[in-house]
Amino acid sequence: MSVFNVPAREEVSVNNQNIFDHLQSAIGMVPNLYAYFAKNETALADYIALQNRKSTLKAKEREIINLVVSQVNDCKYCLAAHTGLGKMNGFTNDQILEIRSGEASFDAKFDALAKFVKEVTITRGNPARHLTDALLNAGYTEANIIDIVIVIGDKTISNYLYGITQFAIDFPQVQELQEAH
C-alpha cells in the first residue's frame, strides 16, 4: 500500500517555506492539506491564490459549497476543516449537518444554493433545469454561477488529493451524516 507523507517545513522549497511561515503566523498552523501541496514547487501558491481570489459569493456561501461538495465526495479531511470554518462563519452544528446533506431549510437562498451545488457535484456539471431556475429565482446571478463552479472546482481538487493520499486529518473529526440523525 502506498504511503503519502506530509512534508515538514525543512523538506520543501524556500518559496514554500515562506508560505508555511505566513500560514503559521496567520492561522497558527500549516494544515496538512496545504503542506502536502508544497511537495510541488508551485501548487501551494497556486491553490492559495485560487482560494483567495475575489468572488461574488459571501464567505457563508463559499462554506456551504465547501461542505456540500466535501460531503458528496466523502472527504473526511475537508469536512473536518470546513465544519470548523462553517462555525467560524456563524453556522450552528445543526445547520452544518443540514448543509452537508444538501439542504438549508433555515434560509431559502442558502437552500437553493445547497441543492444546486449537490446536484452539480453529483451530476458532474449537469444539474436539473429546475434547480438552476430555483438558484436564479433565489437571487443568484450568472456571475454567481461562475463563482459557484470555481469553488466547486477548488474543493474538488482538495477532496481528490485527500482521497488519493489519505494523510492525517489535523482538524477535529466530524460525525458521519447517518450518525447525526
KOLLUMVEX-380213 format. One record per residue: z, y, x of N, C-alpha, C in turn; residue number from 1. Coordinates in steps of 0.02 Angstrom, whole numbers, always signed. Atoms other than C-alpha are relative to their C-alpha. Last residue first. Example, Ala and Ser with C-alpha at 12.3 -4.5 7.8 and 13.67 -1.06 7.14 Angstrom:
KOLLUMVEX-380213
{n_z=-3; n_y=-59; n_x=-42; ca_z=+357; ca_y=-53; ca_x=+684; c_z=+37; c_y=+55; c_x=-39; pos=2}
{n_z=+0; n_y=-59; n_x=+45; ca_z=+390; ca_y=-225; ca_x=+615; c_z=+0; c_y=+60; c_x=+45; pos=1}
end
This chain:
KOLLUMVEX-380213
{n_z=+2; n_y=-4; n_x=+74; ca_z=+626; ca_y=+591; ca_x=-1490; c_z=+40; c_y=-54; c_x=-32; pos=181}
{n_z=-26; n_y=-63; n_x=+24; ca_z=+658; ca_y=+628; ca_x=-1305; c_z=+5; c_y=+2; c_x=-76; pos=180}
{n_z=-72; n_y=+1; n_x=-6; ca_z=+640; ca_y=+451; ca_x=-1241; c_z=+31; c_y=+60; c_x=-35; pos=179}
{n_z=-24; n_y=+47; n_x=+50; ca_z=+460; ca_y=+446; ca_x=-1308; c_z=+76; c_y=-7; c_x=+2; pos=178}
{n_z=+2; n_y=-27; n_x=+68; ca_z=+425; ca_y=+606; ca_x=-1212; c_z=+27; c_y=-49; c_x=-51; pos=177}
{n_z=+63; n_y=+18; n_x=+32; ca_z=+484; ca_y=+536; ca_x=-1046; c_z=+0; c_y=+26; c_x=-72; pos=176}
{n_z=+4; n_y=+61; n_x=+39; ca_z=+633; ca_y=+627; ca_x=-976; c_z=-71; c_y=-11; c_x=-27; pos=175}
{n_z=-6; n_y=-9; n_x=+72; ca_z=+620; ca_y=+756; ca_x=-840; c_z=-8; c_y=-66; c_x=-36; pos=174}
{n_z=+46; n_y=+39; n_x=+39; ca_z=+653; ca_y=+747; ca_x=-653; c_z=+13; c_y=+10; c_x=-75; pos=173}
{n_z=-35; n_y=+46; n_x=+45; ca_z=+743; ca_y=+889; ca_x=-568; c_z=-50; c_y=-37; c_x=-44; pos=172}
{n_z=-26; n_y=-38; n_x=+56; ca_z=+624; ca_y=+959; ca_x=-437; c_z=+39; c_y=-49; c_x=-44; pos=171}
{n_z=-55; n_y=-41; n_x=-24; ca_z=+582; ca_y=+886; ca_x=-266; c_z=+24; c_y=+51; c_x=-51; pos=170}
{n_z=-8; n_y=-56; n_x=+47; ca_z=+474; ca_y=+742; ca_x=-326; c_z=+62; c_y=+39; c_x=+22; pos=169}
{n_z=-65; n_y=-10; n_x=+33; ca_z=+435; ca_y=+630; ca_x=-177; c_z=-1; c_y=+62; c_x=-45; pos=168}
{n_z=-53; n_y=-22; n_x=-45; ca_z=+252; ca_y=+593; ca_x=-138; c_z=+63; c_y=+16; c_x=-40; pos=167}
{n_z=-67; n_y=+19; n_x=+23; ca_z=+150; ca_y=+493; ca_x=-264; c_z=+55; c_y=+20; c_x=+49; pos=166}
{n_z=-47; n_y=+4; n_x=-56; ca_z=-11; ca_y=+517; ca_x=-164; c_z=+70; c_y=-23; c_x=-19; pos=165}
{n_z=+26; n_y=+39; n_x=-57; ca_z=-154; ca_y=+484; ca_x=-285; c_z=+55; c_y=-13; c_x=+51; pos=164}
{n_z=+15; n_y=+68; n_x=+23; ca_z=-66; ca_y=+542; ca_x=-443; c_z=-24; c_y=-46; c_x=+56; pos=163}
{n_z=-63; n_y=+37; n_x=+4; ca_z=+6; ca_y=+692; ca_x=-350; c_z=-13; c_y=-72; c_x=-22; pos=162}
{n_z=-25; n_y=+8; n_x=-69; ca_z=-168; ca_y=+749; ca_x=-298; c_z=+66; c_y=-38; c_x=-1; pos=161}
{n_z=+37; n_y=+54; n_x=-33; ca_z=-233; ca_y=+715; ca_x=-473; c_z=+25; c_y=-12; c_x=+71; pos=160}
{n_z=-16; n_y=+64; n_x=+32; ca_z=-99; ca_y=+819; ca_x=-558; c_z=-34; c_y=-58; c_x=+35; pos=159}
{n_z=-66; n_y=+22; n_x=-23; ca_z=-119; ca_y=+959; ca_x=-430; c_z=+21; c_y=-66; c_x=-32; pos=158}
{n_z=+1; n_y=+10; n_x=-73; ca_z=-306; ca_y=+974; ca_x=-458; c_z=+67; c_y=-27; c_x=+24; pos=157}
{n_z=+31; n_y=+66; n_x=-11; ca_z=-288; ca_y=+950; ca_x=-646; c_z=-3; c_y=-16; c_x=+74; pos=156}
{n_z=-51; n_y=+50; n_x=+11; ca_z=-167; ca_y=+1097; ca_x=-650; c_z=-27; c_y=-70; c_x=+11; pos=155}
{n_z=-54; n_y=-7; n_x=-49; ca_z=-291; ca_y=+1215; ca_x=-570; c_z=+50; c_y=-57; c_x=-8; pos=154}
{n_z=+26; n_y=+25; n_x=-63; ca_z=-432; ca_y=+1151; ca_x=-680; c_z=+51; c_y=+2; c_x=+56; pos=153}
{n_z=+6; n_y=+73; n_x=+8; ca_z=-330; ca_y=+1175; ca_x=-839; c_z=-26; c_y=-30; c_x=+65; pos=152}
{n_z=-68; n_y=+27; n_x=-8; ca_z=-285; ca_y=+1349; ca_x=-775; c_z=+0; c_y=-76; c_x=-9; pos=151}
{n_z=-19; n_y=-6; n_x=-71; ca_z=-470; ca_y=+1389; ca_x=-749; c_z=+70; c_y=-28; c_x=+11; pos=150}
{n_z=+34; n_y=+53; n_x=-37; ca_z=-512; ca_y=+1320; ca_x=-921; c_z=+17; c_y=+3; c_x=+74; pos=149}
{n_z=-31; n_y=+63; n_x=+20; ca_z=-381; ca_y=+1432; ca_x=-1003; c_z=-31; c_y=-58; c_x=+40; pos=148}
{n_z=-63; n_y=+6; n_x=-37; ca_z=-446; ca_y=+1581; ca_x=-903; c_z=+36; c_y=-65; c_x=-17; pos=147}
{n_z=+18; n_y=+10; n_x=-71; ca_z=-622; ca_y=+1553; ca_x=-971; c_z=+63; c_y=-8; c_x=+42; pos=146}
{n_z=+23; n_y=+70; n_x=-7; ca_z=-553; ca_y=+1530; ca_x=-1146; c_z=-19; c_y=-14; c_x=+72; pos=145}
{n_z=-59; n_y=+43; n_x=-5; ca_z=-457; ca_y=+1694; ca_x=-1128; c_z=-21; c_y=-73; c_x=+10; pos=144}
{n_z=-28; n_y=-11; n_x=-67; ca_z=-619; ca_y=+1786; ca_x=-1091; c_z=+62; c_y=-43; c_x=+10; pos=143}
{n_z=+41; n_y=+40; n_x=-46; ca_z=-692; ca_y=+1706; ca_x=-1248; c_z=+23; c_y=+10; c_x=+72; pos=142}
{n_z=+68; n_y=-24; n_x=-8; ca_z=-547; ca_y=+1781; ca_x=-1344; c_z=-40; c_y=-48; c_x=+44; pos=141}
{n_z=+26; n_y=+9; n_x=-68; ca_z=-381; ca_y=+1717; ca_x=-1412; c_z=-74; c_y=+20; c_x=+1; pos=140}
{n_z=+1; n_y=-62; n_x=-37; ca_z=-315; ca_y=+1791; ca_x=-1573; c_z=-23; c_y=-6; c_x=+72; pos=139}
{n_z=-69; n_y=-16; n_x=-18; ca_z=-260; ca_y=+1640; ca_x=-1674; c_z=+4; c_y=+64; c_x=+42; pos=138}
{n_z=-32; n_y=-30; n_x=+59; ca_z=-433; ca_y=+1636; ca_x=-1754; c_z=+72; c_y=+20; c_x=+13; pos=137}
{n_z=+28; n_y=-67; n_x=+8; ca_z=-508; ca_y=+1605; ca_x=-1581; c_z=+31; c_y=+36; c_x=-60; pos=136}
{n_z=-21; n_y=-40; n_x=-59; ca_z=-392; ca_y=+1458; ca_x=-1549; c_z=-24; c_y=+72; c_x=-7; pos=135}
{n_z=-71; n_y=-16; n_x=+10; ca_z=-419; ca_y=+1391; ca_x=-1726; c_z=+27; c_y=+43; c_x=+58; pos=134}
{n_z=-4; n_y=-52; n_x=+51; ca_z=-608; ca_y=+1401; ca_x=-1701; c_z=+72; c_y=+21; c_x=-12; pos=133}
{n_z=+25; n_y=-61; n_x=-32; ca_z=-594; ca_y=+1304; ca_x=-1538; c_z=+3; c_y=+58; c_x=-50; pos=132}
{n_z=-53; n_y=-21; n_x=-46; ca_z=-485; ca_y=+1175; ca_x=-1626; c_z=-20; c_y=+63; c_x=+38; pos=131}
{n_z=-54; n_y=-31; n_x=+39; ca_z=-607; ca_y=+1163; ca_x=-1772; c_z=+58; c_y=+24; c_x=+44; pos=130}
{n_z=+17; n_y=-69; n_x=+17; ca_z=-752; ca_y=+1134; ca_x=-1651; c_z=+58; c_y=+34; c_x=-38; pos=129}
{n_z=+26; n_y=-4; n_x=+69; ca_z=-674; ca_y=+975; ca_x=-1582; c_z=-8; c_y=+74; c_x=-17; pos=128}
{n_z=-47; n_y=-2; n_x=+56; ca_z=-647; ca_y=+994; ca_x=-1395; c_z=-36; c_y=+0; c_x=-68; pos=127}
{n_z=+40; n_y=+4; n_x=+61; ca_z=-773; ca_y=+935; ca_x=-1265; c_z=+44; c_y=+1; c_x=-62; pos=126}
{n_z=+39; n_y=-61; n_x=+12; ca_z=-704; ca_y=+986; ca_x=-1096; c_z=-42; c_y=-1; c_x=-62; pos=125}
{n_z=+34; n_y=-24; n_x=-61; ca_z=-642; ca_y=+820; ca_x=-1029; c_z=-49; c_y=+57; c_x=-17; pos=124}
{n_z=+72; n_y=+10; n_x=+10; ca_z=-600; ca_y=+753; ca_x=-1204; c_z=-41; c_y=+23; c_x=+60; pos=123}
{n_z=+15; n_y=+69; n_x=+19; ca_z=-415; ca_y=+728; ca_x=-1164; c_z=-75; c_y=-13; c_x=-3; pos=122}
{n_z=-19; n_y=+45; n_x=-55; ca_z=-397; ca_y=+891; ca_x=-1069; c_z=-18; c_y=-73; c_x=-16; pos=121}
{n_z=+46; n_y=-12; n_x=-56; ca_z=-494; ca_y=+995; ca_x=-1195; c_z=+14; c_y=-49; c_x=+57; pos=120}
{n_z=+65; n_y=+27; n_x=+18; ca_z=-396; ca_y=+916; ca_x=-1339; c_z=-51; c_y=+8; c_x=+57; pos=119}
{n_z=-6; n_y=+73; n_x=+1; ca_z=-228; ca_y=+949; ca_x=-1259; c_z=-68; c_y=-32; c_x=-14; pos=118}
{n_z=-5; n_y=+24; n_x=-70; ca_z=-279; ca_y=+1126; ca_x=-1215; c_z=+6; c_y=-76; c_x=+2; pos=117}
{n_z=+65; n_y=-8; n_x=-33; ca_z=-336; ca_y=+1164; ca_x=-1393; c_z=+1; c_y=-30; c_x=+70; pos=116}
{n_z=+45; n_y=+50; n_x=+30; ca_z=-177; ca_y=+1094; ca_x=-1472; c_z=-69; c_y=+2; c_x=+33; pos=115}
{n_z=-21; n_y=+67; n_x=-21; ca_z=-67; ca_y=+1192; ca_x=-1352; c_z=-47; c_y=-54; c_x=-27; pos=114}
{n_z=+14; n_y=+9; n_x=-72; ca_z=-165; ca_y=+1354; ca_x=-1378; c_z=+17; c_y=-71; c_x=+22; pos=113}
{n_z=+73; n_y=+6; n_x=-6; ca_z=-165; ca_y=+1342; ca_x=-1568; c_z=-20; c_y=-13; c_x=+73; pos=112}
{n_z=+18; n_y=+65; n_x=+28; ca_z=+22; ca_y=+1308; ca_x=-1563; c_z=-75; c_y=-11; c_x=+5; pos=111}
{n_z=-12; n_y=+51; n_x=-51; ca_z=+51; ca_y=+1455; ca_x=-1446; c_z=-20; c_y=-69; c_x=-24; pos=110}
{n_z=+50; n_y=-11; n_x=-53; ca_z=-32; ca_y=+1570; ca_x=-1573; c_z=+8; c_y=-52; c_x=+56; pos=109}
{n_z=+67; n_y=+20; n_x=+23; ca_z=+67; ca_y=+1497; ca_x=-1719; c_z=-53; c_y=+8; c_x=+55; pos=108}
{n_z=+43; n_y=-59; n_x=-9; ca_z=+236; ca_y=+1506; ca_x=-1631; c_z=-72; c_y=-20; c_x=-15; pos=107}
{n_z=-42; n_y=-59; n_x=+0; ca_z=+385; ca_y=+1387; ca_x=-1661; c_z=-40; c_y=+65; c_x=+7; pos=106}
{n_z=-10; n_y=-22; n_x=+69; ca_z=+267; ca_y=+1245; ca_x=-1708; c_z=+41; c_y=+64; c_x=-6; pos=105}
{n_z=-50; n_y=-52; n_x=-8; ca_z=+212; ca_y=+1230; ca_x=-1527; c_z=+13; c_y=+31; c_x=-68; pos=104}
{n_z=-12; n_y=-42; n_x=+58; ca_z=+108; ca_y=+1072; ca_x=-1512; c_z=+52; c_y=+53; c_x=+18; pos=103}
{n_z=+62; n_y=-33; n_x=+20; ca_z=+29; ca_y=+967; ca_x=-1376; c_z=+6; c_y=+42; c_x=-63; pos=102}
{n_z=+34; n_y=+44; n_x=+49; ca_z=+169; ca_y=+841; ca_x=-1350; c_z=-65; c_y=+30; c_x=-25; pos=101}
{n_z=+27; n_y=+59; n_x=-35; ca_z=+220; ca_y=+934; ca_x=-1191; c_z=-38; c_y=-47; c_x=-47; pos=100}
{n_z=+60; n_y=-22; n_x=-35; ca_z=+238; ca_y=+1091; ca_x=-1297; c_z=-32; c_y=-59; c_x=+36; pos=99}
{n_z=+52; n_y=-5; n_x=+51; ca_z=+362; ca_y=+1000; ca_x=-1410; c_z=-67; c_y=+22; c_x=+32; pos=98}
{n_z=+18; n_y=+68; n_x=+22; ca_z=+466; ca_y=+945; ca_x=-1261; c_z=-56; c_y=+2; c_x=-52; pos=97}
{n_z=+38; n_y=+31; n_x=-55; ca_z=+462; ca_y=+1121; ca_x=-1189; c_z=-22; c_y=-70; c_x=-20; pos=96}
{n_z=+67; n_y=-29; n_x=+1; ca_z=+515; ca_y=+1195; ca_x=-1357; c_z=-44; c_y=-32; c_x=+54; pos=95}
{n_z=+36; n_y=+28; n_x=+58; ca_z=+662; ca_y=+1075; ca_x=-1367; c_z=-71; c_y=+27; c_x=-3; pos=94}
{n_z=+15; n_y=+71; n_x=-14; ca_z=+719; ca_y=+1120; ca_x=-1190; c_z=-41; c_y=-30; c_x=-57; pos=93}
{n_z=-58; n_y=+44; n_x=+4; ca_z=+706; ca_y=+1306; ca_x=-1231; c_z=-21; c_y=-71; c_x=+17; pos=92}
{n_z=+5; n_y=+56; n_x=+47; ca_z=+563; ca_y=+1416; ca_x=-1171; c_z=+65; c_y=-40; c_x=+2; pos=91}
{n_z=-32; n_y=-10; n_x=+65; ca_z=+607; ca_y=+1582; ca_x=-1090; c_z=-8; c_y=-55; c_x=-51; pos=90}
{n_z=+41; n_y=-44; n_x=+41; ca_z=+491; ca_y=+1596; ca_x=-940; c_z=+25; c_y=+4; c_x=-72; pos=89}
{n_z=-4; n_y=-66; n_x=-30; ca_z=+623; ca_y=+1524; ca_x=-822; c_z=-40; c_y=+51; c_x=-40; pos=88}
{n_z=-67; n_y=-27; n_x=+15; ca_z=+637; ca_y=+1376; ca_x=-941; c_z=+7; c_y=+71; c_x=+28; pos=87}
{n_z=-1; n_y=-15; n_x=+72; ca_z=+450; ca_y=+1348; ca_x=-929; c_z=+66; c_y=+30; c_x=-21; pos=86}
{n_z=+35; n_y=-64; n_x=+9; ca_z=+460; ca_y=+1361; ca_x=-740; c_z=-3; c_y=+21; c_x=-73; pos=85}
{n_z=-42; n_y=-53; n_x=-28; ca_z=+591; ca_y=+1223; ca_x=-736; c_z=-31; c_y=+69; c_x=-9; pos=84}
{n_z=-57; n_y=-3; n_x=+46; ca_z=+488; ca_y=+1114; ca_x=-853; c_z=+48; c_y=+55; c_x=+24; pos=83}
{n_z=+16; n_y=-47; n_x=+54; ca_z=+339; ca_y=+1162; ca_x=-747; c_z=+51; c_y=+0; c_x=-56; pos=82}
{n_z=+6; n_y=-69; n_x=-24; ca_z=+407; ca_y=+1083; ca_x=-588; c_z=-9; c_y=+49; c_x=-58; pos=81}
{n_z=-65; n_y=-22; n_x=-25; ca_z=+466; ca_y=+922; ca_x=-671; c_z=-3; c_y=+74; c_x=+21; pos=80}
{n_z=-44; n_y=-7; n_x=+58; ca_z=+306; ca_y=+903; ca_x=-772; c_z=+69; c_y=+24; c_x=+21; pos=79}
{n_z=+16; n_y=-64; n_x=+31; ca_z=+206; ca_y=+938; ca_x=-614; c_z=+41; c_y=+11; c_x=-64; pos=78}
{n_z=-17; n_y=-55; n_x=-45; ca_z=+291; ca_y=+797; ca_x=-519; c_z=-10; c_y=+67; c_x=-35; pos=77}
{n_z=-72; n_y=-10; n_x=+1; ca_z=+287; ca_y=+675; ca_x=-665; c_z=+22; c_y=+57; c_x=+45; pos=76}
{n_z=-20; n_y=-21; n_x=-67; ca_z=+100; ca_y=+694; ca_x=-686; c_z=+74; c_y=+17; c_x=-1; pos=75}
{n_z=-59; n_y=+38; n_x=-20; ca_z=+55; ca_y=+593; ca_x=-841; c_z=+22; c_y=+15; c_x=+72; pos=74}
{n_z=+17; n_y=+35; n_x=-62; ca_z=-119; ca_y=+672; ca_x=-854; c_z=+59; c_y=-40; c_x=+29; pos=73}
{n_z=+60; n_y=+41; n_x=+13; ca_z=-91; ca_y=+718; ca_x=-1037; c_z=-17; c_y=-42; c_x=+62; pos=72}
{n_z=-20; n_y=+56; n_x=+43; ca_z=+85; ca_y=+777; ca_x=-993; c_z=-59; c_y=-46; c_x=-14; pos=71}
{n_z=-40; n_y=+46; n_x=-40; ca_z=+26; ca_y=+880; ca_x=-844; c_z=+24; c_y=-59; c_x=-42; pos=70}
{n_z=+45; n_y=+37; n_x=-44; ca_z=-110; ca_y=+959; ca_x=-951; c_z=+39; c_y=-52; c_x=+41; pos=69}
{n_z=+43; n_y=+44; n_x=+40; ca_z=+13; ca_y=+1006; ca_x=-1088; c_z=-45; c_y=-42; c_x=+45; pos=68}
{n_z=-40; n_y=+55; n_x=+29; ca_z=+146; ca_y=+1074; ca_x=-970; c_z=-44; c_y=-49; c_x=-38; pos=67}
{n_z=-25; n_y=+44; n_x=-53; ca_z=+26; ca_y=+1177; ca_x=-864; c_z=+37; c_y=-60; c_x=-27; pos=66}
{n_z=+58; n_y=+38; n_x=-26; ca_z=-64; ca_y=+1247; ca_x=-1017; c_z=+24; c_y=-49; c_x=+53; pos=65}
{n_z=+20; n_y=+47; n_x=+53; ca_z=+100; ca_y=+1298; ca_x=-1098; c_z=-57; c_y=-44; c_x=+25; pos=64}
{n_z=-47; n_y=+56; n_x=-2; ca_z=+155; ca_y=+1372; ca_x=-932; c_z=-14; c_y=-51; c_x=-55; pos=63}
{n_z=+18; n_y=+43; n_x=-57; ca_z=-3; ca_y=+1477; ca_x=-924; c_z=+47; c_y=-60; c_x=+4; pos=62}
{n_z=+61; n_y=+37; n_x=+18; ca_z=+33; ca_y=+1542; ca_x=-1099; c_z=-22; c_y=-46; c_x=+56; pos=61}
{n_z=-19; n_y=+53; n_x=+48; ca_z=+211; ca_y=+1588; ca_x=-1051; c_z=-61; c_y=-42; c_x=-20; pos=60}
{n_z=-35; n_y=+54; n_x=-35; ca_z=+148; ca_y=+1682; ca_x=-897; c_z=+19; c_y=-57; c_x=-47; pos=59}
{n_z=-69; n_y=-15; n_x=-19; ca_z=+27; ca_y=+1786; ca_x=-1001; c_z=+32; c_y=-61; c_x=+33; pos=58}
{n_z=-55; n_y=+38; n_x=+32; ca_z=-158; ca_y=+1750; ca_x=-1002; c_z=+67; c_y=+22; c_x=+26; pos=57}
{n_z=-11; n_y=-31; n_x=+66; ca_z=-297; ca_y=+1874; ca_x=-962; c_z=+58; c_y=-33; c_x=-36; pos=56}
{n_z=+17; n_y=+40; n_x=+59; ca_z=-282; ca_y=+1819; ca_x=-781; c_z=+11; c_y=+41; c_x=-63; pos=55}
{n_z=-11; n_y=-39; n_x=+61; ca_z=-275; ca_y=+1893; ca_x=-607; c_z=-25; c_y=-40; c_x=-60; pos=54}
{n_z=+55; n_y=-44; n_x=+20; ca_z=-275; ca_y=+1757; ca_x=-475; c_z=+19; c_y=+38; c_x=-63; pos=53}
{n_z=-21; n_y=-70; n_x=+4; ca_z=-107; ca_y=+1690; ca_x=-414; c_z=-55; c_y=+49; c_x=-21; pos=52}
{n_z=-57; n_y=-7; n_x=+46; ca_z=-137; ca_y=+1506; ca_x=-447; c_z=+19; c_y=+72; c_x=-12; pos=51}
{n_z=+22; n_y=+20; n_x=+67; ca_z=-311; ca_y=+1509; ca_x=-370; c_z=+57; c_y=+10; c_x=-50; pos=50}
{n_z=+43; n_y=-54; n_x=+25; ca_z=-247; ca_y=+1605; ca_x=-219; c_z=-24; c_y=-14; c_x=-71; pos=49}
{n_z=-45; n_y=-55; n_x=+19; ca_z=-107; ca_y=+1478; ca_x=-198; c_z=-40; c_y=+59; c_x=-27; pos=48}
{n_z=-34; n_y=+20; n_x=+61; ca_z=-236; ca_y=+1338; ca_x=-200; c_z=+47; c_y=+55; c_x=-25; pos=47}
{n_z=+48; n_y=-2; n_x=+56; ca_z=-348; ca_y=+1424; ca_x=-73; c_z=+35; c_y=-16; c_x=-66; pos=46}
{n_z=+15; n_y=-71; n_x=+15; ca_z=-202; ca_y=+1460; ca_x=+44; c_z=-48; c_y=+6; c_x=-59; pos=45}
{n_z=-61; n_y=-32; n_x=+25; ca_z=-145; ca_y=+1279; ca_x=+34; c_z=-12; c_y=+73; c_x=-19; pos=44}
{n_z=-14; n_y=+16; n_x=+70; ca_z=-320; ca_y=+1206; ca_x=+47; c_z=+62; c_y=+35; c_x=-27; pos=43}
{n_z=+12; n_y=-56; n_x=+47; ca_z=-375; ca_y=+1296; ca_x=+206; c_z=+25; c_y=-13; c_x=-71; pos=42}
{n_z=-6; n_y=-67; n_x=-29; ca_z=-315; ca_y=+1189; ca_x=+352; c_z=-5; c_y=+57; c_x=-51; pos=41}
{n_z=+68; n_y=-26; n_x=-6; ca_z=-288; ca_y=+1028; ca_x=+254; c_z=+6; c_y=+73; c_x=+22; pos=40}
{n_z=+33; n_y=+49; n_x=-44; ca_z=-122; ca_y=+940; ca_x=+279; c_z=-72; c_y=+19; c_x=+12; pos=39}
{n_z=+5; n_y=-27; n_x=-69; ca_z=-53; ca_y=+1102; ca_x=+206; c_z=-26; c_y=-51; c_x=+50; pos=38}
{n_z=+63; n_y=-37; n_x=-7; ca_z=-92; ca_y=+1040; ca_x=+29; c_z=-10; c_y=+23; c_x=+72; pos=37}
{n_z=+53; n_y=+50; n_x=-6; ca_z=+52; ca_y=+917; ca_x=+52; c_z=-68; c_y=+33; c_x=+8; pos=36}
{n_z=-2; n_y=+26; n_x=-69; ca_z=+173; ca_y=+1060; ca_x=+86; c_z=-56; c_y=-51; c_x=+10; pos=35}
{n_z=+30; n_y=-50; n_x=-44; ca_z=+118; ca_y=+1143; ca_x=-75; c_z=-1; c_y=-25; c_x=+72; pos=34}
{n_z=+71; n_y=-6; n_x=+17; ca_z=+152; ca_y=+986; ca_x=-176; c_z=-34; c_y=+49; c_x=+47; pos=33}
{n_z=+38; n_y=+54; n_x=-32; ca_z=+315; ca_y=+956; ca_x=-83; c_z=-74; c_y=+3; c_x=-16; pos=32}
{n_z=+9; n_y=+59; n_x=+42; ca_z=+381; ca_y=+1125; ca_x=-140; c_z=-44; c_y=-52; c_x=+35; pos=31}
{n_z=+72; n_y=+14; n_x=-2; ca_z=+422; ca_y=+1240; ca_x=+7; c_z=-9; c_y=-63; c_x=-43; pos=30}
{n_z=+22; n_y=+68; n_x=-18; ca_z=+593; ca_y=+1309; ca_x=-33; c_z=-75; c_y=-2; c_x=+8; pos=29}
{n_z=-56; n_y=+39; n_x=-27; ca_z=+695; ca_y=+1466; ca_x=-66; c_z=-17; c_y=-71; c_x=+19; pos=28}
{n_z=-28; n_y=+44; n_x=+53; ca_z=+568; ca_y=+1546; ca_x=-183; c_z=+56; c_y=-46; c_x=+26; pos=27}
{n_z=+13; n_y=-23; n_x=+68; ca_z=+507; ca_y=+1698; ca_x=-86; c_z=+35; c_y=-42; c_x=-53; pos=26}
{n_z=-35; n_y=-62; n_x=+13; ca_z=+584; ca_y=+1667; ca_x=+86; c_z=-8; c_y=+23; c_x=-73; pos=25}
{n_z=-72; n_y=+10; n_x=-11; ca_z=+536; ca_y=+1484; ca_x=+93; c_z=+38; c_y=+64; c_x=-16; pos=24}
{n_z=-27; n_y=+37; n_x=+58; ca_z=+366; ca_y=+1519; ca_x=+17; c_z=+75; c_y=-8; c_x=+6; pos=23}
{n_z=+2; n_y=-45; n_x=+58; ca_z=+329; ca_y=+1652; ca_x=+149; c_z=+30; c_y=-34; c_x=-62; pos=22}
{n_z=-53; n_y=-50; n_x=-10; ca_z=+387; ca_y=+1538; ca_x=+290; c_z=+3; c_y=+48; c_x=-59; pos=21}
{n_z=-64; n_y=+33; n_x=+11; ca_z=+279; ca_y=+1395; ca_x=+223; c_z=+57; c_y=+51; c_x=+5; pos=20}
{n_z=-6; n_y=+7; n_x=+73; ca_z=+131; ca_y=+1514; ca_x=+214; c_z=+65; c_y=-34; c_x=-17; pos=19}
{n_z=-14; n_y=-67; n_x=+26; ca_z=+160; ca_y=+1562; ca_x=+396; c_z=+7; c_y=-1; c_x=-76; pos=18}
{n_z=-71; n_y=-13; n_x=-15; ca_z=+172; ca_y=+1377; ca_x=+442; c_z=+19; c_y=+69; c_x=-27; pos=17}
{n_z=-39; n_y=+31; n_x=+53; ca_z=+4; ca_y=+1353; ca_x=+353; c_z=+75; c_y=+8; c_x=+12; pos=16}
{n_z=+14; n_y=-35; n_x=+63; ca_z=-79; ca_y=+1479; ca_x=+468; c_z=+41; c_y=-28; c_x=-57; pos=15}
{n_z=-37; n_y=-63; n_x=-3; ca_z=+8; ca_y=+1403; ca_x=+620; c_z=-11; c_y=+39; c_x=-65; pos=14}
{n_z=+28; n_y=-54; n_x=-41; ca_z=-60; ca_y=+1232; ca_x=+573; c_z=+43; c_y=+63; c_x=-3; pos=13}
{n_z=+58; n_y=-34; n_x=+29; ca_z=+50; ca_y=+1095; ca_x=+501; c_z=-23; c_y=+57; c_x=+45; pos=12}
{n_z=+58; n_y=+45; n_x=+1; ca_z=+166; ca_y=+965; ca_x=+579; c_z=-63; c_y=+33; c_x=-29; pos=11}
{n_z=+27; n_y=+6; n_x=-68; ca_z=+301; ca_y=+1089; ca_x=+631; c_z=-62; c_y=-45; c_x=+3; pos=10}
{n_z=+28; n_y=-64; n_x=-23; ca_z=+330; ca_y=+1137; ca_x=+449; c_z=-34; c_y=-8; c_x=+67; pos=9}
{n_z=-51; n_y=-50; n_x=-16; ca_z=+359; ca_y=+957; ca_x=+395; c_z=-36; c_y=+61; c_x=+27; pos=8}
{n_z=-11; n_y=-24; n_x=-68; ca_z=+217; ca_y=+859; ca_x=+318; c_z=+57; c_y=+50; c_x=+5; pos=7}
{n_z=+2; n_y=-73; n_x=+3; ca_z=+235; ca_y=+767; ca_x=+152; c_z=+14; c_y=+25; c_x=+70; pos=6}
{n_z=-59; n_y=-38; n_x=-18; ca_z=+199; ca_y=+584; ca_x=+179; c_z=-13; c_y=+75; c_x=-4; pos=5}
{n_z=+19; n_y=-70; n_x=-14; ca_z=+72; ca_y=+476; ca_x=+92; c_z=+64; c_y=+40; c_x=+11; pos=4}
{n_z=-58; n_y=-44; n_x=+4; ca_z=+99; ca_y=+289; ca_x=+101; c_z=-21; c_y=+69; c_x=+21; pos=3}
{n_z=+3; n_y=-63; n_x=-37; ca_z=-45; ca_y=+172; ca_x=+64; c_z=+63; c_y=+41; c_x=-11; pos=2}
{n_z=+0; n_y=-59; n_x=+42; ca_z=+0; ca_y=+0; ca_x=+0; c_z=+0; c_y=+62; c_x=+44; pos=1}
end
